[in-house]
Amino acid sequence: MFFPPIREFIQQSLKTFPWSYGSQNINMAALCDHLIAGRRKSIQSLERTGIDNISARKIRYSLLRSRPYLQILKKDLSKRFSNIDGRERVVVSLDDTSMRRYGKEVHGAAYQHNHVGGGTQFENIIVDCWITSLSYFDYDFKQYLPKKFLQRNQGHLEGFKTKINLAKQLFTKQITQLLLKGARSKQLCCTTDSWYLCEELYKLFGKFKVNYVMGTKKNTQYYLFGKLQTLAKGFASNAKWRFITNPVTKTKIYYQEKEINTLIYGRCKVFAIRQGDSSTIKYYLTNLVKMTIQTFSKRWSDHWEVENLHAKVKKFFGFEDCYSGKEDFNLCYWELSYFLYYLFRLYQEQLRKKGIDYTLLKLWECYCTDYDISKAKKHFYSKSKMKSFKKRILAG
């Protein structure tokens, strides 16, 4: 049975990096064990896991000074393990996520009353993006600070940025970096859901001459014989729908497609999509008027990488269990959570190149198993007991 040393890869990546002081690498490695293995409710709980010579104070100190070093380490690993092939399609997918917690005020919180459970619900909204191709992937994120938070803490709205502004900053930064690394603008495709469809992003994509696939609302207007008409009227629900099997997900798709002249976005192609037996129609806009439904399905499947990013970071790396509401601590903690996901994906890609396919869940289980075995070595002194324990834990 092959047992990939994912924990060793992550620990070595952290320990061989020149941190700001000597023991910071050891503290960060211990914190990663604590987070990934699911013991993430509080930093104080680290002291109850049997880790020697590491206190909650040391972990807090290390984490607060880790963010710039994590960013540098990510760039270093990206240079070593990822290369952009100019012939490959690169997809930059953007979305936003909320991180909810109850009964505790946090930095940048958009708060509301929880009518079901009582009390107050706080959440942080993060706008993030995931960049993916066959040979390269990356991530970036920014925190959205609501108007209520700024008004409450500053007394004014100076520095307020909408989610559209943050999306524009992320797209500008990532597209510029990709072009500098050798990607071709014609091979770049930016994707968002319908919430982010706006004239600002449309002009930004036109400036960089990149392609886009974006969700759009049913009330988007286009010209038909010189008159304005909405997509909802132009794509009649009782009209003939074509059918294909999604080449990526292998699910049923019913679709209609048209080339149209929109009021704001110029000449575009629109896809109206119904999934399986659902009666809900979703509309998608692209500037690639020759795009086929098969190509659209692949591009939108690539967009789901950012949704997977949200789900996996929350599930495996403690993204929702933040320890403190303070600004610096929140940002450092999120940086570590995203970075751990990146390391897992990086190692998964290294295995794939060797012909070994491992899901993220399987790699996570391997990490936890390795952690439990290393922890057990402190308690099982005889080789026979350790061998028996290792056999049981590997058997599940």
C-alpha positions as CSV (number, residue, x, y, z in Angstrom):
1,M,0.0,0.0,0.0
2,F,1.4,3.4,-1.0
3,F,1.4,5.9,1.8
4,P,2.3,9.4,0.4
5,P,4.4,11.4,2.8
6,I,2.3,14.6,2.5
7,R,3.0,15.6,6.1
8,E,6.8,15.3,5.6
9,F,6.5,17.4,2.5
10,I,4.6,20.2,4.3
11,Q,6.8,20.0,7.4
12,Q,10.0,20.2,5.3
13,S,8.6,23.1,3.3
14,L,8.1,25.0,6.5
15,K,11.3,24.0,8.4
16,T,13.8,24.7,5.5
17,F,12.5,28.2,4.9
18,P,14.4,31.1,6.5
19,W,11.9,32.5,9.0
20,S,12.3,35.7,11.0
21,Y,13.7,33.7,14.0
22,G,15.0,30.2,14.8
23,S,12.0,28.5,16.4
24,Q,9.3,30.0,14.2
25,N,9.5,27.2,11.7
26,I,8.9,24.6,14.5
27,N,6.0,26.6,15.9
28,M,4.4,26.9,12.5
29,A,4.8,23.2,11.8
30,A,3.1,22.4,15.1
31,L,0.3,24.8,14.4
32,C,-0.2,23.1,11.0
33,D,-0.5,19.7,12.6
34,H,-3.0,21.1,15.0
35,L,-5.2,22.7,12.3
36,I,-5.1,19.9,9.7
37,A,-5.7,17.1,12.2
38,G,-8.9,18.9,13.3
39,R,-7.8,20.1,16.7
40,R,-8.5,23.7,15.9
41,K,-11.0,25.1,18.3
42,S,-8.4,27.2,20.3
43,I,-4.7,27.8,20.4
44,Q,-4.8,26.9,24.1
45,S,-5.9,23.4,23.1
46,L,-2.5,23.0,21.6
47,E,-1.1,22.6,25.1
48,R,-3.5,19.7,25.7
49,T,-2.2,17.7,22.7
50,G,1.1,16.8,24.4
51,I,3.3,19.0,22.3
52,D,6.5,19.7,24.2
53,N,8.1,23.1,24.8
54,I,5.4,24.9,22.8
55,S,2.9,27.3,24.5
56,A,-0.1,29.1,23.1
57,R,1.9,32.3,23.6
58,K,4.7,31.1,21.3
59,I,2.2,30.0,18.6
60,R,0.4,33.3,18.7
61,Y,3.7,35.2,18.5
62,S,4.9,33.1,15.5
63,L,1.6,33.4,13.7
64,L,1.4,37.2,14.0
65,R,4.8,37.5,12.3
66,S,4.1,34.8,9.6
67,R,2.1,36.5,6.9
68,P,4.8,38.1,4.8
69,Y,7.0,35.0,5.1
70,L,4.1,32.7,4.0
71,Q,3.6,34.9,0.9
72,I,7.4,34.7,0.1
73,L,7.4,30.9,0.7
74,K,4.4,30.5,-1.7
75,K,6.2,32.5,-4.4
76,D,9.3,30.3,-3.9
77,L,7.4,27.1,-4.2
78,S,5.5,28.4,-7.2
79,K,8.7,29.1,-9.0
80,R,10.1,25.7,-8.2
81,F,7.1,23.5,-9.0
82,S,4.9,25.4,-11.4
83,N,5.6,26.7,-14.9
84,I,3.2,28.4,-17.3
85,D,3.0,27.0,-20.8
86,G,2.0,29.7,-23.2
87,R,0.0,27.2,-25.2
88,E,-2.3,26.3,-22.3
89,R,-5.6,27.8,-21.3
90,V,-5.3,29.6,-18.0
91,V,-8.6,30.3,-16.1
92,V,-8.8,33.0,-13.4
93,S,-11.9,32.3,-11.3
94,L,-13.3,34.8,-8.8
95,D,-16.0,34.5,-6.1
96,D,-16.6,35.6,-2.6
97,T,-17.2,33.6,0.6
98,S,-18.5,34.4,4.1
99,M,-17.0,33.1,7.3
100,R,-19.7,32.9,10.0
101,R,-19.3,32.8,13.7
102,Y,-21.9,33.2,16.5
103,G,-21.7,35.3,19.6
104,K,-18.3,36.8,19.1
105,E,-17.4,40.1,17.4
106,V,-14.7,39.8,14.9
107,H,-12.6,42.2,12.7
108,G,-14.6,43.4,9.7
109,A,-17.8,41.8,10.8
110,A,-21.1,42.3,9.0
111,Y,-23.4,41.5,11.9
112,Q,-27.1,40.6,12.0
113,H,-29.5,39.0,14.5
114,N,-29.8,35.2,14.5
115,H,-33.6,34.7,14.7
116,V,-33.3,30.9,14.9
117,G,-30.7,30.4,17.6
118,G,-30.9,33.8,19.2
119,G,-28.0,36.1,19.7
120,T,-25.9,37.9,17.1
121,Q,-24.4,36.4,13.9
122,F,-21.0,37.8,12.8
123,E,-19.4,37.0,9.4
124,N,-16.3,38.1,7.5
125,I,-16.7,38.4,3.7
126,I,-13.6,37.5,1.7
127,V,-13.3,38.0,-2.1
128,D,-10.8,35.5,-3.5
129,C,-9.7,34.0,-6.7
130,W,-8.1,30.7,-7.9
131,I,-5.9,30.5,-11.0
132,T,-5.6,27.2,-12.7
133,S,-4.2,25.5,-15.8
134,L,-2.6,22.1,-16.5
135,S,0.8,23.2,-15.3
136,Y,0.1,26.1,-13.0
137,F,-2.2,27.2,-10.2
138,D,-2.2,30.0,-7.6
139,Y,-4.6,31.9,-5.3
140,D,-5.2,35.3,-3.9
141,F,-7.7,36.9,-1.5
142,K,-8.8,40.3,0.0
143,Q,-11.1,41.0,2.9
144,Y,-14.3,43.0,2.3
145,L,-15.0,45.6,5.0
146,P,-18.7,46.5,5.2
147,K,-19.9,50.1,5.5
148,K,-21.4,49.4,9.0
149,F,-18.1,48.1,10.3
150,L,-16.2,51.2,8.9
151,Q,-18.8,53.6,10.2
152,R,-18.8,52.0,13.6
153,N,-15.0,51.8,14.0
154,Q,-13.8,54.8,12.1
155,G,-16.8,57.2,12.1
156,H,-16.4,57.7,8.4
157,L,-16.3,55.6,5.2
158,E,-12.8,56.5,4.1
159,G,-11.1,53.4,2.6
160,F,-14.3,51.7,1.8
161,K,-14.1,49.4,-1.3
162,T,-17.0,47.5,-2.8
163,K,-16.6,43.8,-3.7
164,I,-16.5,45.0,-7.4
165,N,-13.5,47.2,-6.5
166,L,-11.8,44.3,-4.8
167,A,-12.5,42.0,-7.7
168,K,-11.0,44.5,-10.1
169,Q,-7.8,44.7,-8.0
170,L,-7.5,40.9,-7.9
171,F,-8.0,40.5,-11.6
172,T,-5.6,43.3,-12.4
173,K,-2.9,41.9,-10.2
174,Q,-3.3,38.3,-11.4
175,I,-3.6,39.1,-15.1
176,T,-0.5,41.3,-15.0
177,Q,1.5,38.6,-13.2
178,L,0.4,35.9,-15.6
179,L,1.3,38.1,-18.7
180,L,4.8,38.8,-17.1
181,K,5.3,35.0,-16.6
182,G,4.7,34.3,-20.3
183,A,1.0,33.6,-20.6
184,R,-0.7,34.9,-23.7
185,S,-3.7,37.2,-23.3
186,K,-5.7,35.1,-25.8
187,Q,-5.3,32.0,-23.6
188,L,-6.5,33.8,-20.5
189,C,-10.1,33.3,-19.5
190,C,-11.7,35.1,-16.5
191,T,-14.8,33.7,-14.9
192,T,-17.3,35.0,-12.3
193,D,-20.9,34.5,-11.3
194,S,-23.7,36.9,-12.2
195,W,-23.2,39.0,-9.1
196,Y,-19.9,40.5,-10.5
197,L,-21.1,41.2,-14.0
198,C,-20.6,45.0,-14.5
199,E,-19.2,47.5,-16.9
200,E,-16.0,48.0,-14.8
201,L,-14.9,44.5,-15.2
202,Y,-16.0,44.3,-18.8
203,K,-13.7,47.4,-19.6
204,L,-10.9,45.8,-17.6
205,F,-11.0,42.6,-19.6
206,G,-11.1,44.6,-22.8
207,K,-8.0,46.6,-21.7
208,F,-6.0,43.4,-21.2
209,K,-7.6,41.7,-24.3
210,V,-8.5,38.6,-22.3
211,N,-11.5,36.4,-22.7
212,Y,-14.3,36.0,-20.1
213,V,-17.2,33.8,-19.2
214,M,-19.6,35.4,-16.7
215,G,-23.0,34.6,-15.3
216,T,-25.6,37.2,-16.1
217,K,-29.1,38.1,-15.0
218,K,-32.3,37.3,-16.9
219,N,-33.1,41.0,-17.2
220,T,-29.9,41.8,-19.2
221,Q,-30.9,43.7,-22.3
222,Y,-29.9,43.1,-25.9
223,Y,-31.0,44.4,-29.3
224,L,-33.4,42.5,-31.5
225,F,-34.3,44.2,-34.8
226,G,-33.4,47.5,-33.3
227,K,-35.5,47.1,-30.1
228,L,-34.3,46.2,-26.6
229,Q,-35.3,42.9,-25.2
230,T,-34.4,41.0,-22.1
231,L,-32.8,37.5,-22.0
232,A,-35.8,36.1,-20.2
233,K,-38.0,36.9,-23.2
234,G,-35.5,36.0,-25.8
235,F,-34.9,32.5,-24.5
236,A,-38.4,31.1,-24.2
237,S,-38.7,28.3,-21.7
238,N,-41.1,26.4,-23.9
239,A,-38.8,26.6,-27.0
240,K,-36.7,23.7,-28.3
241,W,-33.8,22.9,-26.0
242,R,-30.8,21.0,-27.2
243,F,-29.3,18.3,-25.1
244,I,-25.7,17.2,-24.3
245,T,-23.9,15.3,-21.6
246,N,-21.4,17.5,-19.8
247,P,-18.0,16.2,-20.9
248,V,-16.5,17.0,-17.5
249,T,-19.2,16.1,-14.9
250,K,-21.1,13.6,-17.1
251,T,-24.5,15.2,-16.2
252,K,-27.4,16.2,-18.4
253,I,-27.4,19.7,-19.8
254,Y,-30.2,21.3,-21.8
255,Y,-29.2,24.5,-23.5
256,Q,-30.0,27.3,-26.0
257,E,-27.4,29.6,-27.5
258,K,-27.4,32.9,-29.4
259,E,-25.1,35.6,-30.7
260,I,-26.5,39.0,-29.5
261,N,-25.6,42.7,-29.3
262,T,-26.0,43.7,-25.7
263,L,-26.7,47.3,-24.5
264,I,-23.5,47.4,-22.4
265,Y,-21.2,44.5,-23.3
266,G,-21.2,44.7,-27.1
267,R,-21.2,41.6,-29.3
268,C,-21.5,38.5,-27.1
269,K,-22.6,34.9,-27.1
270,V,-25.2,33.8,-24.5
271,F,-25.8,30.3,-23.2
272,A,-29.1,29.5,-21.4
273,I,-28.6,26.4,-19.3
274,R,-30.9,24.0,-17.5
275,Q,-29.3,21.3,-15.4
276,G,-31.0,17.9,-15.6
277,D,-34.6,17.9,-14.6
278,S,-34.4,21.4,-13.0
279,S,-36.7,24.1,-14.4
280,T,-34.3,26.9,-13.3
281,I,-32.6,28.7,-16.2
282,K,-29.2,30.3,-15.8
283,Y,-27.6,32.6,-18.3
284,Y,-23.9,33.0,-19.2
285,L,-22.2,35.7,-21.3
286,T,-18.9,35.3,-23.2
287,N,-17.0,37.5,-25.6
288,L,-15.9,34.3,-27.5
289,V,-18.7,34.3,-30.1
290,K,-17.4,31.0,-31.6
291,M,-17.4,29.2,-28.3
292,T,-19.2,25.8,-28.4
293,I,-21.3,24.3,-25.6
294,Q,-18.5,21.7,-25.0
295,T,-15.9,24.4,-24.5
296,F,-18.3,26.4,-22.3
297,S,-18.8,23.3,-20.1
298,K,-15.1,22.9,-19.6
299,R,-14.5,26.6,-18.8
300,W,-17.3,26.7,-16.3
301,S,-16.1,23.4,-14.7
302,D,-12.7,25.2,-14.3
303,H,-14.6,28.0,-12.5
304,W,-15.8,25.5,-9.9
305,E,-12.2,25.3,-8.7
306,V,-12.8,28.5,-6.7
307,E,-15.9,26.8,-5.2
308,N,-13.8,23.8,-4.3
309,L,-11.3,26.1,-2.7
310,H,-13.9,27.5,-0.4
311,A,-15.3,24.0,0.5
312,K,-11.9,22.4,1.1
313,V,-10.3,25.2,3.0
314,K,-13.3,25.3,5.4
315,K,-13.5,21.5,5.7
316,F,-9.8,20.6,6.2
317,F,-7.9,23.7,7.4
318,G,-9.9,25.4,10.1
319,F,-10.9,28.4,7.9
320,E,-14.2,28.9,9.9
321,D,-12.7,28.4,13.4
322,C,-10.7,31.6,13.7
323,Y,-9.3,32.2,17.2
324,S,-9.6,36.0,17.5
325,G,-11.4,39.0,16.2
326,K,-8.3,41.1,15.9
327,E,-7.3,42.3,12.4
328,D,-3.7,41.1,12.2
329,F,-4.5,37.8,13.7
330,N,-7.4,37.2,11.4
331,L,-5.4,38.0,8.2
332,C,-2.4,35.9,9.3
333,Y,-4.7,33.0,10.1
334,W,-6.4,33.1,6.8
335,E,-3.1,33.3,5.0
336,L,-2.0,30.1,6.7
337,S,-5.3,28.3,5.9
338,Y,-5.1,29.2,2.2
339,F,-1.4,28.3,2.1
340,L,-2.0,24.9,3.5
341,Y,-4.6,24.2,0.8
342,Y,-2.1,25.4,-1.8
343,L,0.6,22.9,-0.4
344,F,-1.9,20.0,-0.5
345,R,-2.8,20.9,-4.1
346,L,0.9,21.2,-5.0
347,Y,1.7,17.8,-3.6
348,Q,-1.3,16.3,-5.3
349,E,0.0,17.7,-8.6
350,Q,3.4,16.2,-8.0
351,L,1.8,12.8,-7.5
352,R,-0.3,13.2,-10.6
353,K,2.8,13.9,-12.7
354,K,4.1,10.5,-11.5
355,G,0.9,8.8,-12.5
356,I,-0.6,8.5,-9.0
357,D,-4.1,9.9,-8.5
358,Y,-5.0,10.9,-4.9
359,T,-8.0,12.9,-3.9
360,L,-7.6,15.8,-1.4
361,L,-9.6,13.8,1.1
362,K,-7.3,10.8,0.8
363,L,-4.2,13.0,1.2
364,W,-5.8,14.7,4.3
365,E,-6.4,11.2,5.8
366,C,-2.8,10.3,5.1
367,Y,-1.6,13.5,6.9
368,C,-3.8,12.8,9.9
369,T,-2.6,9.1,10.0
370,D,1.0,10.2,9.9
371,Y,0.3,12.8,12.7
372,D,-1.4,10.2,14.9
373,I,1.5,7.7,14.4
374,S,4.2,10.3,15.3
375,K,2.2,11.3,18.3
376,A,1.7,7.6,19.4
377,K,5.5,7.1,19.3
378,K,5.7,9.2,22.5
379,H,3.3,6.8,24.3
380,F,4.2,3.3,22.9
381,Y,7.7,2.5,24.0
382,S,8.1,-1.1,22.8
383,K,8.5,-1.8,19.1
384,S,5.8,-4.6,19.1
385,K,3.1,-2.2,20.6
386,M,4.0,0.5,18.1
387,K,3.9,-2.0,15.2
388,S,0.5,-3.2,16.3
389,F,-0.8,0.3,16.7
390,K,0.5,1.4,13.3
391,K,-1.2,-1.6,11.7
392,R,-4.5,-0.8,13.3
393,I,-4.5,2.9,12.3
394,L,-3.5,2.2,8.7
395,A,-6.3,-0.3,8.5
396,G,-8.7,2.5,9.4
